[in-house]
Amino acid sequence: MRRAFFGLPAAALLVSVVSVGPALADPPAPPPVSTARTELAALTVATPHSMNGYSRDKFDIWASQPDGCTTRQEVLARDGKDVKDKPGSCQPASGSWYSVYDNTTVTDVTKATIDHMVPLAMAWISGADTWTADQRKAFGNDLKDPQLLIASESSNSAKSDSGPDAWKPTNRAFWCTYAEDYTHVKSLWKLTTTAAEKSALSSMLDTCTN
C-alpha cells in the first residue's frame, strides 16, 4: 500500500517515497524555551498513581493510520533518510534513522525503535489511568505532538519507563529539546508531574540557548 500525504494522491508521491531524499515530513517542532518554562510552571505536582491495571496494550500501539500504514511505519517514513519501502507495502526495507538520544545512526530498520517521549507507564501514573480507551490510543499514536521519535535499541532500553529525573539522553546537546518536548507533551495531555521530575526538567531547560 502506498501512502497518500497532505491530501495529494499516492501516485504523485511515488518518487519521494522510494527515492533518495529527506523524510516525507518533519517531526513536530519543540516549543520555545519560554513556552516550555511557562508550561512547566503550570504542571500540577502530585503523587504518582498506582501502576495497577497498566498495560502497553491499553494504548493500542501501533494503530493503523488513515492511509492504512501503522503509526510505527509513519514515523519511520517521516524521520528516516533514503527510505525505500518493500514493494506494495508501507514497511521500509532500507534506510537510515538518526537516534538523537545517543547521537547514533541506525541502518537496520529492525533496530530502529520508536520511543514515546513521555513513556506510556509514566503517562499511566500521571493521569492516563483515568482516560478512556480512545484517549489512550490517541496518546500512544500521537503524530501531531513531539511524542514519538526514533531511538536506538540501546537508548530506548536504557530509558525504558523512566522520566527525566531518573534518565537523561547521553547526548547532552539534546537535553534542551528533550525537556521542551517532554514538558510540552505533559502540558498538552494535562498529565501531572513530581517535584523531582519538575526539578530535572527545569535544570535541563537551563541548557537552552534560545
N, C-alpha and C positions, 0 to 999 in steps of 0.2 A: 504494500500500500504506500502511495506517495503522499507526502504531507502537502497541505494547502495552507499557506500562511498569509496573514494580513489581507485576507479577502481575495487573494489572487488565485487563479486556477492552478491546479497542480502542475500542469504541463509548462506553465510559464516559469516555474521554479525548478524545473528538472536540472538545468545546468548548475545552478547554485547549490543544489543539494548534493550532487555527485562529483563536482569538480573541486579542484584546489581553491581554497579561499577561506575567509573568516567564518565564524559561526553565523548561523542564519539570523540571529538577533543577539543583542547584548543582554546580559543578566541585569536585573533591576539595580539601579544605582543606589548607593547608600545616601542617607540624608546628610545635610551639612552637620558639622560637629555642633554647631549652636542648637540645631533642632534636636540632635541626639541628647544633648545635656538637658534641654527642656523636657524631653520625653523621659529621660532617666529620673529626673527630679519628681516627675508626676507618677512614677510607678509605685504601686502600693506594696509596702513591705509587710509580709505575712508569713506565718508558719506554714511550711510546705504541707500539702495534703498527703494522705496515705497513698501508697502505691497499690493498695488493694484494687483488684479488678483491672489493672493495667495490662494491655497487650498491644503490640505494634499493629496487630490485625485490626484493631478498633479504629485505626487511622486510614485504612484501606489503601495502603501504598502497594504498588504503583498503579493507580487507576487509569483507565482509558480516558484520553482527551477527545475533544470533538472531532479531530481528524482521524481518530482510530488508533493513534500511537499512544503508548503509555507515557506517564509523566517522566519516568527514567529516560526513555528514548528521546523525549523532547529536550531534556536538559543536556544529554549527550550531544544532540544536534546543535543546540544553542551555544554551548560553551566549548565545543571541540574545534579543532582545526583540521583541514584536509579530510573531513569526514566523508566516507563512502559507505552507503548502505548496502546490505545484502539485496540482491535483485528482488524486486517486488515486495520489499519489506521495509519497515521503519527501523529495523535493528542495524546499527552501524557494524560494518565488517572491519573497518580500519579507520585510523585517525590518530590524533594525539590530544591529550587532555591535561591541562595545567592544574596542579594541585597547589593552591596558594597557601594552604596551611603550612606546608613544609618546603615550598619552593622547588617542587619536583615536577617532571613531566611524565605522564603515563602513556604508553603507546599500545598497551594491551587493553582492549575495551573491557575485558572481564575483570580487570583490576582497577578500572575507573569507577569508583563508588560514588554514589550521590549522598551527600550529607545534609541533614537538617540543621541549619544554623542553631536554632533552639531545638535541642533534642526532644523527641516525642515524649520520653519519660519525664523530662523536665517540664514540658508543657502540661503533662498529666497532673503533676503535683502542684502546678501553678494555676490550675483552674480548668484545664481541659477535661478533667474527670466529670465535670458538671455539664459539659457540652452535649449537644445532640450528635447523632451519628453523622449527619451531613456536615456539621461544623468541623468535626474531627477529620472527615475526609478532605474538606477544603484546606485545612491546615497541613495535612500530610502531603498534599499535592499542590501546594501554593506556588504557582509560577509568576504571580503578579508582584510579589514582595521578595526581598533578598533573603529568602529562607532556604533555598536549595542551591547547592554548589558542588562542584567536583572536588573529590578528596581522594588521595591515595589510600590504599587499604591500610597502610601502617598508621597514617594520621587519623583516619576515621576510627580505627580500632583504639588508638590511644585516647581519643576524645570520648568515645563511647557515649554515655548519657550525662557526661559532666557539663557543668556550667563554667563560666569564666573564672570563678573563684577556685576551682579545682583543676582546670586545664586551660592552657593558652597555646596558640599556634607557635611552633618552633620558629617560624618566620616572623620575627618581631616587626618587620615592615608592614605586616598585615594587621597588627594589633588595633590600629585606629579604625580601619574599616570593619574589622570584626566587632568591635564594641559598638560602632554606629549601627551596623546591621542587626546585631543581637538585640540591642535596646529598641530599635525600630520595630522589630517583629513582636517583641513582648508588648510594646505600646499598642500596636495596631490590633493585636488579638486580646488586649486587656488581661494579660497574664500578670500574676504577682511576682515579686522578687523577694530576696532575702537581704539582710544587711550586708552579709559577706559578698554576695553577688553584686550588689549595688556598688560597694566599695571597689571591687575588682574592675567593674566596668568604668567607673569614674577614673581610676588610675590609667586604664588603657586609653581612654579619651584624652588624657593628658599628653599622649604621644602624638596626637594630631597636630598638624601644622596649618590646616586650613581654618 
